[in-house]
Amino acid sequence: MRKLPRKPKLVNGVGVNDADYVVQPTGSDGKQRVCPYYLVWRSMLTRAYCPKYHAKYPTYIGVTVCEEWHSFMAFRAWMETQDWEGKHLDKDIIVPGNKVYSPATCAFVSGQINALLNDCAASRGEWPIGASWHKKNKKFHAQIKEDGKKRHLGLFDTPGAAHLAWRKEKARIVRTVARECDDPRVVAGLLRHSYRIESGAV
């Protein structure tokens, strides 16, 4: 009896590896190497569709990948047109709050830019972001992290005032970083984020 051809195994339940080459070849030294395009594509699908990843990073629940990019080679064709080396694939700098990986919403950004907006959506505990209780002075301490270092912004009577100081300074930092970017889509996206931060929308 003639066997039917096996259906290709899907990556994270949706992705089709339609490459016409081996994406994880074994070198003459016996070590396996992964195609950088495939590595980014597989990681993107993991963030969008892997339940174990969602259990660890619940902010990715509800994220999807556009149907075009379910094809590895379609994603690779787009990635080859981008300035990607040494950078991170980002889905929500261009469009704040975006949940879909697609050519219209994604860009490759530096590690600095990728980390710049991460703390805006994180859980902050008892006080709003940027504010903490300064026991010695019995006031609220405002501080911000820039280039991996915390910087003092002042002491305030209320947590809201400390948070406002953080918002203004964070927006300024985001606008400064935007001026140093080459990608006009990323520049526009960062400016949109800065206005949202300053207005208290995030």
C-alpha positions as CSV (number, residue, x, y, z in Angstrom):
1,M,0.0,0.0,0.0
2,R,1.4,3.4,-1.0
3,K,2.1,5.7,1.9
4,L,0.8,9.2,1.8
5,P,3.4,12.0,2.2
6,R,3.7,13.3,5.7
7,K,2.5,16.8,6.4
8,P,5.3,19.1,7.4
9,K,5.6,19.7,11.2
10,L,4.4,23.2,12.1
11,V,6.6,25.5,14.2
12,N,4.6,26.5,17.3
13,G,1.5,25.2,15.7
14,V,1.3,27.7,12.8
15,G,4.7,28.3,11.2
16,V,5.7,26.5,7.9
17,N,9.4,26.0,7.4
18,D,9.4,26.2,3.6
19,A,13.1,26.8,3.2
20,D,14.9,25.3,0.3
21,Y,18.0,24.7,2.4
22,V,18.8,23.2,5.8
23,V,18.2,25.9,8.4
24,Q,20.1,24.1,11.2
25,P,23.1,22.5,9.5
26,T,25.8,20.6,11.3
27,G,29.3,21.8,10.6
28,S,32.4,19.8,10.0
29,D,33.2,20.3,13.7
30,G,30.0,18.5,14.6
31,K,28.3,21.6,16.0
32,Q,24.9,22.6,14.9
33,R,24.4,26.2,13.6
34,V,21.1,27.9,13.2
35,C,20.3,30.2,10.3
36,P,19.9,33.7,11.8
37,Y,16.8,34.4,9.8
38,Y,15.2,31.2,11.0
39,L,16.2,31.9,14.6
40,V,14.4,35.3,14.6
41,W,11.4,33.8,12.9
42,R,11.1,30.9,15.3
43,S,11.6,33.2,18.3
44,M,8.8,35.4,17.0
45,L,6.4,32.5,16.7
46,T,7.4,31.3,20.2
47,R,6.5,34.7,21.7
48,A,3.1,34.7,19.9
49,Y,2.0,31.0,20.2
50,C,3.9,29.1,22.9
51,P,1.8,28.4,26.0
52,K,5.0,27.8,28.1
53,Y,6.4,31.1,27.0
54,H,3.1,32.8,27.9
55,A,3.1,31.3,31.4
56,K,6.5,33.0,32.0
57,Y,5.7,36.2,30.1
58,P,1.9,36.7,30.2
59,T,2.1,40.1,28.5
60,Y,2.5,38.2,25.2
61,I,-0.9,36.5,25.6
62,G,-3.0,37.6,22.6
63,V,-0.1,38.4,20.4
64,T,-0.3,37.0,16.9
65,V,1.7,36.8,13.6
66,C,0.2,37.9,10.3
67,E,-0.7,35.1,8.0
68,E,2.0,36.1,5.5
69,W,4.7,35.5,8.1
70,H,3.5,32.0,8.9
71,S,5.8,31.2,6.0
72,F,9.4,31.3,6.9
73,M,10.6,32.2,3.5
74,A,8.2,35.1,3.3
75,F,9.5,36.4,6.7
76,R,13.1,35.9,5.5
77,A,12.4,37.9,2.3
78,W,11.3,40.8,4.5
79,M,14.1,40.5,7.0
80,E,16.7,40.6,4.2
81,T,15.5,44.1,3.4
82,Q,16.0,45.3,6.9
83,D,19.0,46.6,8.9
84,W,18.8,43.7,11.4
85,E,22.3,42.6,12.4
86,G,22.9,43.1,16.2
87,K,19.3,44.4,16.6
88,H,16.0,43.1,18.1
89,L,12.7,42.5,16.3
90,D,10.1,44.9,17.8
91,K,6.3,44.9,17.2
92,D,5.0,47.9,19.2
93,I,7.4,50.8,18.9
94,I,5.9,51.9,15.6
95,V,2.4,51.3,16.7
96,P,2.0,51.7,20.5
97,G,0.0,48.8,22.0
98,N,0.2,46.7,18.8
99,K,-0.3,43.0,19.2
100,V,0.4,41.8,15.6
101,Y,3.8,41.0,14.1
102,S,3.6,42.1,10.5
103,P,5.7,44.1,7.9
104,A,3.6,47.2,8.6
105,T,4.2,47.1,12.4
106,C,7.6,45.7,12.9
107,A,11.1,47.1,12.8
108,F,14.6,46.0,14.0
109,V,15.8,48.3,16.8
110,S,18.9,48.5,19.0
111,G,19.0,46.9,22.5
112,Q,18.8,50.4,24.0
113,I,15.6,51.3,22.2
114,N,14.1,47.8,22.9
115,A,14.7,48.3,26.6
116,L,13.7,52.0,26.7
117,L,9.9,51.4,26.8
118,N,9.8,48.1,28.7
119,D,9.3,49.6,32.2
120,C,6.3,51.6,31.0
121,A,4.0,48.6,31.1
122,A,5.6,46.7,34.0
123,S,3.9,46.2,37.3
124,R,5.1,48.8,39.8
125,G,3.6,47.6,43.1
126,E,2.3,50.0,45.6
127,W,3.3,53.3,44.0
128,P,3.1,54.5,40.4
129,I,6.2,54.1,38.2
130,G,9.1,56.4,39.2
131,A,7.8,56.9,42.7
132,S,9.0,55.4,46.0
133,W,8.7,56.3,49.7
134,H,11.8,57.9,51.1
135,K,11.6,57.0,54.8
136,K,14.3,59.3,56.1
137,N,12.9,62.5,54.5
138,K,9.2,61.3,54.8
139,K,8.6,62.3,51.2
140,F,8.2,60.5,47.9
141,H,11.4,60.0,45.9
142,A,11.3,60.3,42.1
143,Q,13.9,58.5,40.1
144,I,14.5,57.2,36.6
145,K,16.7,54.6,35.0
146,E,18.8,55.9,32.0
147,D,21.6,53.8,30.3
148,G,21.2,51.2,33.1
149,K,21.7,53.6,35.9
150,K,19.2,55.2,38.3
151,R,19.1,58.9,38.5
152,H,17.5,61.0,41.3
153,L,14.8,63.5,40.1
154,G,13.7,65.0,43.5
155,L,11.5,64.6,46.6
156,F,7.8,65.2,46.5
157,D,4.8,65.4,48.8
158,T,2.7,62.9,46.9
159,P,3.3,59.8,44.8
160,G,1.4,61.5,41.9
161,A,3.9,64.4,41.9
162,A,6.8,62.1,41.9
163,H,5.3,60.1,39.0
164,L,4.7,63.3,37.1
165,A,8.4,64.2,37.4
166,W,9.2,60.7,36.1
167,R,6.8,61.0,33.1
168,K,8.3,64.3,32.0
169,E,11.8,63.1,32.2
170,K,11.0,59.8,30.5
171,A,9.3,61.6,27.6
172,R,12.4,63.8,27.3
173,I,14.7,60.7,27.2
174,V,12.5,59.0,24.5
175,R,12.5,62.1,22.3
176,T,16.3,62.4,22.7
177,V,16.7,58.7,21.5
178,A,14.3,59.3,18.7
179,R,16.5,62.1,17.3
180,E,19.4,59.6,17.0
181,C,17.4,57.0,14.9
182,D,17.8,56.5,11.2
183,D,14.5,54.7,10.6
184,P,11.7,57.3,10.1
185,R,9.1,54.8,11.2
186,V,10.9,54.2,14.5
187,V,11.4,57.9,15.0
188,A,7.7,58.6,14.5
189,G,6.8,55.7,16.8
190,L,9.1,56.9,19.6
191,L,7.6,60.4,19.4
192,R,4.1,58.9,19.7
193,H,5.3,57.0,22.8
194,S,6.8,60.2,24.3
195,Y,3.5,62.1,24.0
196,R,1.6,59.1,25.5
197,I,4.0,58.9,28.4
198,E,4.0,62.7,29.1
199,S,0.1,62.8,29.0
200,G,-0.2,59.8,31.3
201,A,-1.7,57.5,28.7
202,V,0.7,54.7,29.7
